[in-house]
Every structure is written in structure tokens, then in C-alpha cells.
């Protein structure tokens, strides 16, 4: 199973993988020495040639399997079995040159099976590799001393099991790291989209209202219209600066600044503002969360409510934005992009966001509250 694009392994680790496979070939020195002592040239050539081919095939097979594990991909069973049969065939083919020492190759076949095959299949191969020397020691008296291969097969299989488990865990760890990087990128994109929506949604709403007001005043009160246009320019520049800070991940909001902005936005929309004169001391994260709540709540009041009055209340554990208007539609009140972003921010502090009609009269209320006992 793949979880993302494969990240190439560094040159140092590739070299280490090759060395890990090749170092085991040292144990082929016994059959190699036997082959070199053969009197007949063809036996000597056959023994040396098959051992060299065996070593190369083993290293290539091991590296092929390791590359699959690094990618956290399953090893295809058909090529794996074919590779093991090829190793066994090379070992048997070299018998005229290596005599009974050919059974040393069973150590490599068993170890490769542990690395390549599922555990049940690998266990079967290991058992067969253990039984072959025992059986042949009775059938071929000259090979009786080769029963010591049994210990080598078991030791090599146990060691390769550890190597296999380590390679598997490394592959899973690499896949997990890739997934973490992917999620981090997705989270950053979501954060940027959320902040841009909240910033531009509020700023452009106020800009639109002031531009509309200036349009109505341009003939009746040109001086007031010019003032409104100047404020539109200031708001547009401030929004542009906010966007730049957001893209650069430096965006920060403060409750006192959002309340000042709320007063301006409500006044431009002709809505009376009932805002707190003093604020309780709040931790920075809570101050920022409440600031986003005020921004979202006031923006919705200006856009959708048709209200005449907006009230903001701030306590150490909660903030409320209420109005006396008709409020947004039910769908907008529960699934708007701004509210989705606000809920995501609230979850980080275990806070809850509730939106609904005021219990004491007409209008809507947005409330962000922290759990009891929160500091």
C-alpha cells in the first residue's frame, strides 16, 4: 500500500543497504575454497562460476526486496518465489565443484525467504532448509559433517527476521512522515483560506457599505462623501496589508482592535453599537479567538441581519454578539465558511460555538464559550 510519492533514499543509505546484503557473502568462503581445490578444471570453473552467480543474484534479490519495503509496498510473491528457486538452482548446479559444501547456500536461501515471503511461507522454507542437511547426511555419508548447517540456517533466519522487521518499520515510518508532511501542507492551505475569507469578508463588507453611503452623499453632502471615500481607501489598504500578513503567516488579531473595527462597521451600516467599555484580562490565545468571534459576528450582523442594534458582551470565559434583526438563513447560520473557520479555531481551545435565535426576543446571537474551569 502506498501513501504518497516515494522519497528517494540518500546515497549513504543506499550504500549501506548494498553492504548489508553483501557482507553475508563472506560465508560462501567455505564452498569457494572447496571449488578452488578441485583437481579437474571444469569442476573448479563450475563451482566458482555458480558461487559468483549465486552471490550476485542474492545481492540483487535482497536489494530489490529492500527497495519495495522502503516504499512501503508489498513484495510481489511470484518474482520472490522465482528468485528463491533461482538461488536454490544455482546452489544445486554447483555440487560437482563444491561437493557437500553447496549446502551453505541453503543458509542464504532461508535468510532470503524470511526477507521476501510472508511469515508462513518463510517458515516452510526455513524448515525445509533445516531438514535437507539432516536428510542428506544420512543419504550421502561424505556429507555427514554438513549437519552443522542446521545451526547456521536457524541463526541466519533469526537474524534476517530482525532485519526484515526493521526494514518494514522503516518503510512504515517513512510513509507516516510523508503523510504528516501532506497533512501539514493541507492544514496550512486550509488556514490560509480560512484567514483570507475572514479578513476579506469583513473588510470588503465594510468597504461596500461605505462606498454605497458615499454614493448617496456625493450630491447631498460632498464633504461627508469625501470622508467616507477616504475611509474606504484606508480600509482597502488595511485589508491588503492583512492579506500580505496572512500569506506570510504573520496574521494576528486583537480583541480591542476588532471592537474598534466593529464600531466603525456598525456605524457605517446605520446600526447602533452596544460595545463593552472595558475588557477583562484574557490569555493571548483566548483574546485572539474572541477577536475572530467578534469579527465574524459583526460581519454577519452587517450583511444579513437588517438589525437596528448590535450588542457585544465579553466575559472571561465567553463572548456574545447579538442583534435585534431577522438574522441569516438557517443554512448560513450553521454552515457558512466564516463559522466553519471559527469552529476550527474554537476547537483548539476546547471552546464551543453556538448560533441561533435570541431567547429573549427577536434577533440572532453568536456565542463562543469555554468549558467550565478553563483558565
N, C-alpha and C positions, 0 to 999 in steps of 0.2 A: 504494500500500500504506500503510495506517495502522498506527501502532504504539501509539497511545494517544489519550486525549482531546486535542482541539485546544486549545492555549493561546492566548488572544486576544493579538493584537499591540497594543502601546501606540499611543496616539493619534499620537505623534510619528512612529512608523514608518509608520503608515497614511498620514499626510500626505506623508511622504517618497515613498511609493510612487506616490501621485497626481501629485506634482510630477515624478517620474521619467518618467511616461508623458506628461504634458502638455508638458514642456519641448521635446520633439521637434516639437511642432506649430508652433514658430516657423518651420520650413522650409516651411510652407504659405503664407508671406507672398508668394512669387512668384506662384503661381496666384491668390491672393486679389487681388493688385494688378492682375493681368490681368482678372479678373472685374469689378473696380470701374471699369476703363477702358472697358468695353463701352458702345457708344452706345445699343443697344437695352435697354430696361428689363428685358424678360423674360430676356435673356441675362445681364444683371447679376444679377438675382434668382436665376436658376438656378445660376449659378456660385457666388455667395456662400452660397446655401442648401445646396447639395451639399457645399461645403467645411466648413461648420459641422457638418452631419450627419456628415460623414466624421470630423472631429476628435472629436466626442462618441463616435461608435461605436468609434474607435480606442482612446480612453482607457478606455472601459468594457470593451472586449475585453481590453486589457492588464491591467487590474485584476482581471478575472475569472480570467485565467490565473495571475496572481501569487498570488491567494488560494489556488488549488489547489496551487501549488508550496510555499507556506508551510505548508500542511497535509501536505505530502509525499504528495500524491495525484496520480495520473496525470491529465493533461488529456484529457477525452473528445474523441476525434477528430472525431466528427460535428458538434458545435457549433463546434469550432475551424475546420473547413473551411467551414461555413456562415458564420461570422464573416468569414473571409478573402474569400469570394465576395461578401459584402455590401459590404466595403470596396472591392473592385475595381469592383463595380457602381456605387457612388456616384461613384468617380473617373471612370468612363466616362460616366455620366449628366451630369456637369458639363462635358463637352467643349464644348458650344455657348457656355458662358460663360468657360471657362478656356483654350480653344484647345489648343495643344501643351503648355502648362504643366500639363495634367492629369497628365502622366507623373510629376510629382513625387510623386503619391500612390503610385506603384509603390515608392518608397523605403520608405514606411510598410508597404505590403503585404508586402514582402520581410522587413523587420525583424520584423513580427508573426508571419510564418511561422516564422522562426527561434525565436521565443519559444514558439510554440504547438505546433508539429509535431515529430515525430521527425526526426532529422537527415537521413535520406534524402529524406523528403518536403520538408523545408525547403530542401534543396539544389536540388531540382527547381524549387521556386517561385522561388528566387533566380536560377537560370539563366534561367528564363522572363522574370523581371523585367529581366534584363540584355539579353536578346535583343529584347524588344519595342521599346525605343527605337532599337536598331540597325536593325531591320527597317523601322520606321515612318519613320526618317529618309530612307530611300530611296523609300518609297511616297508620303510627303507632303512635298514639297520645303520647305514653310513650317516644318516641324518639324525641319529638319536640325540646327539648333543644339542640339536637345534630347539629342543623343548624350552630352552631359556627365552625363546622369542615370545612365549606367552606373557612373561612378566613385562617385556618391552611393549607389547601391544596394549596391555592394560594401562601401563604408565603413560604411554603416548596418548591414548584415548582420553584418559582423565585430564591430562594437561590441555589437550585440544578442546575439551569441553569448556574449560575455563576461558580459553582464548575465544571460542565461539560465543560464549555468553557475554564477554567483554565487547566483542565486535557488535553484537546485537544491541547492547545497551548504548554503545557509542552512536550507532545509527539512529536509535530512538531519540537520544539526546540531541543529535544534530537536527532531526526532524522537528523536535519540540522547539528548538531555538529558532528555526525557520518560521514556525507557526507564531511564535511570540513576536518576531520581527514583523510578520504580516499583520497581526492584530494591532501592534503598536502604530503601524502606518495607518490602518483603518481608523483607529481611535483618534489619531491626530487629524485626519481628514474630517471626521465627524465633529471634532472640537472646533476646527476652523469654520466648518459650515454652520455650526450652531451659533458661534460667536458673530459671524458675519450677518446671519439672519437677525439676531437680537439687536446688533448695533445698527444695521441699516434700516431694519423695520421701524425702530423708534425714531431715528434721526430723519428718515425720509417722510414719516408721518407728520412730524412737526414742520418740516420744510414745506410739505404740501399745504398744510393748514395756513401757515404764514404767507405762502405765495398767494393762496386764494384770498386771504384777508387783504393783502397788499393790492390785489387786482380790484377789489371792491372799493378801496380807499383812494385809488390813484386819481380819481376825478374829484372826490368829495374832500379828501384831506391829503394832499400830496406830501406834506411833511411827514405825516404818520406813515404813509405808504413807503416813503424812502427809508424810514426807520425799520419797518418790517423787512424790506428788501435787504438792508444791511445785516439784519439778524439772520436772514436766510443764508446770506453769504457766509457768515460766521459759522452757522450750523453745518453748512456743506463742507467747509474747511475742517471743522472738528470731526465730522464723520469720516472724511478722507484720512485724517490722522489716526482715527480709531481703527480703520481698516488696515492701515500700514502696520500699526502696532499688533493687531491681531495676526496678520500674516507672519509677522516676526516673532510671534508667541510672547509678546510683552504686554498684551492687553490686561488691564486691571480696572476694576470699578470700585467705587466707594459709595457707601450709602448716603453720606451727606451731599455728595455731588449729584447723585441720582435724584435726591429730593429737590435740589435746586433746579435740575433739568425738568422734573415733573411739574414744578410750579410754572415754569415758562411754557411748557407744552399745554397745560390745562388752561392757562390764561389765554393763549393763542386760540384755543378751541372754544373759548367763552364758557368754560366750566369752572365753577367755584372750587377752590382747593382748600381742604382742611388737612393741613400737614402738621406733624409734630414740631414744636419749637425746640425741644431738646431731645437728644438721643441717649439711650443707655450705653454704657461701655460694652462693646462687643468684641469677641476674638476676631482676628482678621478674616478667617475663612467664613465665619458667620456673617460678618459685615458685608462681605462680597456676595454671599448668597442672598441676603436680604436686599442688597442693591439691585441684583438681577431681578428679584421678585417685584420690586417697585417699578423697574423699567418695563417689565412685561405687563404688569397690571395696569399701569397708567397708559401704555400704548394701546391696550385693548379698550380701555375706557374712552380714549380719544377717537379710536377707529369705529367702534361698534356700538357703544352704549346709548348714545343720544341723551346722556345724563346732563343734569344741571349742577350736580355736586359730586365731588370725589373726595373720599376720606382715606387717609393713610394712618395706620396705627402701628407703632413699633414697640415691642416688649423684648426683654432679654431672650425669650425663647420663641418668639413668633413675630411675624409681620403680616398685616392685613391691608388689602387695597379694596375698597368697596365703593359703590356708586348707587345712584337712585334711578338709573336708566333702564332700558329694556335688555341690555347685555347682548353678548354674542349669541349665535345659534348654538344649539346643543352640541353639534359636531365640532364647531370651532372651539367651544369651551372645554372640550375634552381631548381633542386630537390635533390642535394647532401646533405648528412647528416650534413656536416660542415656548409653549407649555411643555412640549416634549423635552426641549433643551433644559428648561427649568427643573423638570423632574429628574433629569440625569444629574444635574448639579446637586439637587437636594439629596439624592441617594448617597452621595459621598459623605454626607454628614448624618445619615440615617434620618433625615427630615422627611416630612410628608407635604405634598401639595394638594390642596383641595380647592375646587372651583364649583360654585353653584349659586343659587338664588339666596338673597339675604333672608334670614329667618324673621327679621323684624319689620319687613316692608318690601316695597318694590326695589329691584336692582340686583346686582351681582356682587359677589365677594370672592376675592382670590386670597387664600391664606397659605402661608408656609410656616410650619411649626416643627419644632424639635421635640424629641421624646422627653418625657418627664425625667428630671435628674441630669439632663445634658448640661455640660459646663461650657 
